[in-house]
Amino acid sequence: MTDWQSIADQIATASGGPFSPGRPQTVGGGCINRAVVLDDGQRRLFVKLNAADLVTMFEAEAAGLAEMAATDSIRVPVPVCTGVAGHESFIAMEYIELGGGRGDAAEAGRQLAAMHRCTRERFGWDRDNTIGSTPQPNREHEDWVSFWRDQRLGFQLELAGRNGYRGRLQQRGGQLLDRFGALIDQDPAPSLLHGDLWGGNLGYARGGEPVIFDPACYYGDREADLAMTELFGGFGGQFRSAYEDAWPLPAGYQVRKQLYNLYHILNHLNLFGGGYLSQAEGMIDRLLAELR
């Protein structure tokens, strides 16, 4: 059973004040974690739980939320604390009530562009994290091409091989690893990225204010975030137009977005199985065709 008293005590210590919530309210937490809302009449907190040995996953999530919140650009749930209670780990954060209707997608585009203007000198991050439940290495690189090869595509292709996806995927994928640098015909700045910005990780507060959550943060080419906003349903034309009004995308994005989204399709192959194999192989073929 969950040790709710230990969780409440750790929240109280982290926040510097008493916290005595009533009965936890179970809510959706995605396919990886269990989630509840804790409410003591003064504060409502969103708490995600998983196995105790996954506490580093929650620590990285909290660090990512704090990093994005510090940009003062787009709203994120402010983390309160992480910890271990009995056989479970947890992360507690601000509870933001999301509205049932549509929000201001154009404002989301403008605010994401503002977050992307927050940069560092190197690509990667000072800690590894996860993309879904897959480890995501973030060792820092001076060069974007080498970062994307070693920490993103190469890592996922190696994992796919260990998962039994060999043959054509590895052959063609290896060719792409050797040559894809020619597709990145620009010198991107290391922008702060959400890292897992599909439609399920953007919501709107009751007043229509955009909110992003469940990050897999690192510093990289901003186009990697933009590419994922067009995957799995997409964010819509108002979002994209407002983003480009705030910070236009350079020529060649339509090709590069396939390269960046290949990472996520390979991750889905590794997470969910062979239903993504033909899509991954097709994306690799199209990218290699661009290099002829």
GULOBA-141788 format. One record per residue (C-alpha): residue in three letters; chain; y, x, z. Coordinates in steps of 0.001 Angstrom, whole numbers. Layout:
N
    aa   ch         v         u         w
   ALA    A         Y         X         Z
...
This chain:
292
    aa   ch         v         u         w
   MET    A         0         0         0
   THR    A      3568      1081      -652
   ASP    A      5364      2574      2338
   TRP    A      8562       566      1971
   GLN    A      9916      1727      5324
   SER    A      9710      5364      4284
   ILE    A     11471      4578      1005
   ALA    A     14208      2643      2831
   ASP    A     14658      5481      5325
   GLN    A     14994      8057      2542
   ILE    A     17540      5866       738
   ALA    A     19525      5502      3976
   THR    A     19534      9256      4525
   ALA    A     20595      9997       944
   SER    A     23375      7390       921
   GLY    A     24683      8108      4425
   GLY    A     24357      4583      5746
   PRO    A     21761      2091      6972
   PHE    A     19539       365      4442
   SER    A     17190     -2393      5611
   PRO    A     16090     -4387      2561
   GLY    A     14168     -7613      2500
   ARG    A     10982     -8244       546
   PRO    A     10827     -6215     -2696
   GLN    A     11348     -8215     -5875
   THR    A      9048     -7077     -8679
   VAL    A     10787     -6561    -12030
   GLY    A      9907     -4975    -15352
   GLY    A      9794     -1183    -15339
   GLY    A      8357      -359    -18747
   CYS    A      4798       646    -19559
   ILE    A      4768      3763    -17383
   ASN    A      6172      2813    -13973
   ARG    A      6115       -46    -11501
   ALA    A      9577     -1314    -10579
   VAL    A     11196     -3414     -7870
   VAL    A     14651     -4436     -6704
   LEU    A     15484     -3768     -3049
   ASP    A     18338     -5775     -1522
   ASP    A     19713     -5562      2034
   GLY    A     22490     -8081      1489
   GLN    A     25065     -5360       924
   ARG    A     23456     -3284     -1821
   ARG    A     20904     -3920     -4527
   LEU    A     18935      -937     -5797
   PHE    A     16493      -548     -8660
   VAL    A     13428      1445     -7608
   LYS    A     10706      2804     -9883
   LEU    A      7374      3992     -8498
   ASN    A      4492      6086     -9759
   ALA    A      1879      8512     -8430
   ALA    A      3059     11055     -5854
   ASP    A      2348     14026     -8127
   LEU    A      4837     12682    -10701
   VAL    A      7876     13109     -8457
   THR    A      9222     15872    -10723
   MET    A      9422     13282    -13525
   PHE    A     11714     11177    -11349
   GLU    A     13714     14226    -10253
   ALA    A     14399     15058    -13903
   GLU    A     15362     11443    -14609
   ALA    A     17812     11466    -11703
   ALA    A     19322     14722    -12958
   GLY    A     19700     13235    -16439
   LEU    A     21382     10100    -15134
   ALA    A     23763     12211    -13056
   GLU    A     24541     14447    -16040
   MET    A     25405     11448    -18218
   ALA    A     27368      9708    -15456
   ALA    A     29495     12832    -14969
   THR    A     30807     12526    -18542
   ASP    A     32595      9269    -17627
   SER    A     31854      7946    -21097
   ILE    A     29100      5303    -21191
   ARG    A     27760      3537    -18134
   VAL    A     24418      4557    -16632
   PRO    A     22757      3527    -13362
   VAL    A     23939      6026    -10740
   PRO    A     20936      7671     -9044
   VAL    A     20678      7479     -5253
   CYS    A     17597      9578     -4469
   THR    A     14049     10482     -5365
   GLY    A     11167     11151     -3036
   VAL    A      7557     10713     -2027
   ALA    A      6308      7965       271
   GLY    A      2605      8121      1017
   HIS    A       641      8224     -2235
   GLU    A      3647      7255     -4395
   SER    A      6766      8897     -5754
   PHE    A      9936      6929     -6423
   ILE    A     13444      6999     -7822
   ALA    A     16148      4720     -6429
   MET    A     19288      3990     -8417
   GLU    A     22131      1548     -8773
   TYR    A     20984     -1919     -9835
   ILE    A     22935     -3174    -12847
   GLU    A     22376     -6804    -13730
   LEU    A     22012     -7025    -17477
   GLY    A     23299    -10065    -19330
   GLY    A     21034    -12309    -21313
   GLY    A     23259    -12362    -24413
   ARG    A     24544     -9698    -26766
   GLY    A     27109     -7172    -25638
   ASP    A     29746     -5036    -27298
   ALA    A     27721     -2895    -29711
   ALA    A     30853     -1329    -31182
   GLU    A     31929      -158    -27741
   ALA    A     28464      1317    -27234
   GLY    A     28940      3361    -30415
   ARG    A     32361      4620    -29359
   GLN    A     31186      5504    -25863
   LEU    A     28088      7329    -27105
   ALA    A     30301      9418    -29405
   ALA    A     32414     10299    -26353
   MET    A     29302     11382    -24427
   HIS    A     28171     13531    -27351
   ARG    A     31469     15428    -27216
   CYS    A     30312     16898    -23899
   THR    A     28717     20182    -24926
   ARG    A     27208     23424    -23632
   GLU    A     26732     26844    -25194
   ARG    A     22942     26601    -25650
   PHE    A     20431     24070    -26913
   GLY    A     17969     22691    -24356
   TRP    A     18504     22106    -20665
   ASP    A     18059     23802    -17325
   ARG    A     14899     21801    -16589
   ASP    A     11976     20274    -18432
   ASN    A     11495     16497    -18363
   THR    A      9377     13856    -20080
   ILE    A      9598     11702    -23213
   GLY    A      7711      8596    -22203
   SER    A      4909     10170    -20195
   THR    A      4654     13247    -22449
   PRO    A      6009     16548    -21082
   GLN    A      9195     17574    -22883
   PRO    A      9957     21323    -22691
   ASN    A     13639     22232    -22769
   ARG    A     13730     26033    -22636
   GLU    A     17186     27025    -23801
   HIS    A     17766     28530    -27263
   GLU    A     20843     29958    -28926
   ASP    A     19709     28536    -32276
   TRP    A     19072     24851    -33007
   VAL    A     16425     25445    -35694
   SER    A     14294     27573    -33374
   PHE    A     14729     25059    -30541
   TRP    A     13594     22164    -32742
   ARG    A     10672     24175    -34090
   ASP    A      9413     25530    -30749
   GLN    A     10344     22860    -28203
   ARG    A     10040     19718    -30314
   LEU    A      8011     19576    -33575
   GLY    A      5806     22560    -32820
   PHE    A      5029     21301    -29332
   GLN    A      4079     17812    -30571
   LEU    A      1961     19159    -33433
   GLU    A        87     21452    -31047
   LEU    A      -485     18539    -28682
   ALA    A     -1716     16411    -31605
   GLY    A     -4220     19124    -32481
   ARG    A     -5529     19133    -28918
   ASN    A     -5810     15358    -29160
   GLY    A     -8042     15643    -32241
   TYR    A     -5478     15170    -35016
   ARG    A     -6170     18182    -37191
   GLY    A     -6764     18515    -40927
   ARG    A     -3961     17338    -43177
   LEU    A     -1492     16648    -40341
   GLN    A     -1716     20227    -39118
   GLN    A     -1747     21742    -42595
   ARG    A      1294     19871    -43857
   GLY    A      2973     19991    -40461
   GLY    A      2616     23771    -40412
   GLN    A      4269     23980    -43819
   LEU    A      7164     21925    -42509
   LEU    A      7544     24115    -39426
   ASP    A      7889     27153    -41666
   ARG    A     10509     25618    -43932
   PHE    A     12441     22784    -42299
   GLY    A     15380     25005    -41358
   ALA    A     16663     24607    -44909
   LEU    A     17206     20902    -44203
   ILE    A     19603     21660    -41340
   ASP    A     22489     22786    -43517
   GLN    A     25032     22660    -40699
   ASP    A     25799     24354    -37390
   PRO    A     25631     21531    -34811
   ALA    A     27151     21793    -31369
   PRO    A     24813     21421    -28352
   SER    A     25840     17885    -27349
   LEU    A     24560     16072    -24281
   LEU    A     21863     13719    -25580
   HIS    A     20178     10735    -23984
   GLY    A     17032     11919    -25741
   ASP    A     15073      8642    -25912
   LEU    A     17684      6267    -27286
   TRP    A     15651      3431    -28773
   GLY    A     16725      -195    -28463
   GLY    A     14851      -780    -25204
   ASN    A     16992      1807    -23416
   LEU    A     20330       182    -24218
   GLY    A     21449     -2965    -22452
   TYR    A     24653     -4794    -21609
   ALA    A     26009     -5777    -18215
   ARG    A     27040     -9374    -17617
   GLY    A     30522     -8730    -18991
   GLY    A     29183     -7114    -22171
   GLU    A     29634     -3505    -21005
   PRO    A     27085     -1128    -22597
   VAL    A     24538       530    -20292
   ILE    A     21971      3206    -21190
   PHE    A     19049      4215    -19000
   ASP    A     15583      5883    -18919
   PRO    A     16887      9180    -20321
   ALA    A     15059     12262    -21589
   CYS    A     18202     14392    -21567
   TYR    A     18862     17754    -23161
   TYR    A     21616     19404    -25215
   GLY    A     21090     19247    -28964
   ASP    A     22322     17995    -32318
   ARG    A     23942     14605    -31709
   GLU    A     22231     13362    -34874
   ALA    A     18916     13418    -32983
   ASP    A     20224     10615    -30742
   LEU    A     21748      8741    -33680
   ALA    A     18505      8976    -35633
   MET    A     16541      7291    -32883
   THR    A     19028      4420    -32731
   GLU    A     17715      3558    -36218
   LEU    A     14062      3701    -35166
   PHE    A     12041       785    -33730
   GLY    A     14519     -1922    -34711
   GLY    A     17830      -105    -34535
   PHE    A     21156      -818    -32873
   GLY    A     22881     -2566    -35765
   GLY    A     25762     -1968    -38104
   GLN    A     28613     -2475    -35614
   PHE    A     27251       267    -33382
   ARG    A     26886      2742    -36243
   SER    A     30266      1958    -37801
   ALA    A     32087      2371    -34503
   TYR    A     30302      5652    -33803
   GLU    A     31269      7039    -37209
   ASP    A     34867      5845    -36807
   ALA    A     34986      7843    -33586
   TRP    A     33109     10885    -34929
   PRO    A     31931     10846    -38574
   LEU    A     28503     12260    -39398
   PRO    A     28288     15185    -41825
   ALA    A     26605     14940    -45231
   GLY    A     22825     15185    -45185
   TYR    A     22232     12976    -42158
   GLN    A     19987     10570    -44078
   VAL    A     17462     13394    -44598
   ARG    A     17870     15009    -41193
   LYS    A     17287     11728    -39374
   GLN    A     13733     11683    -40786
   LEU    A     13182     15160    -39357
   TYR    A     14479     14109    -35940
   ASN    A     12557     10832    -35852
   LEU    A      9339     12627    -36794
   TYR    A      9375     14024    -33266
   HIS    A      9209     10511    -31804
   ILE    A      6532      9329    -34221
   LEU    A      4392     12366    -33328
   ASN    A      4964     11556    -29671
   HIS    A      3807      7987    -30262
   LEU    A       747      9357    -32051
   ASN    A       -29     11458    -28975
   LEU    A       677      8620    -26551
   PHE    A      -797      5599    -28323
   GLY    A     -3276      6873    -30895
   GLY    A     -4077      6985    -34576
   GLY    A     -2047      3966    -35639
   TYR    A       886      6370    -36038
   LEU    A     -1017      9026    -38009
   SER    A      -264      7773    -41526
   GLN    A      3409      7255    -40629
   ALA    A      3678     10809    -39319
   GLU    A      1947     12247    -42394
   GLY    A      4162     10201    -44707
   MET    A      7321     11447    -43002
   ILE    A      6122     15045    -43300
   ASP    A      5377     14539    -47007
   ARG    A      8843     13119    -47656
   LEU    A     10517     15982    -45823
   LEU    A      8499     18585    -47735
   ALA    A      9476     16833    -50971
   GLU    A     13139     17389    -50037
   LEU    A     12391     21120    -49865
   ARG    A     11010     21483    -53397
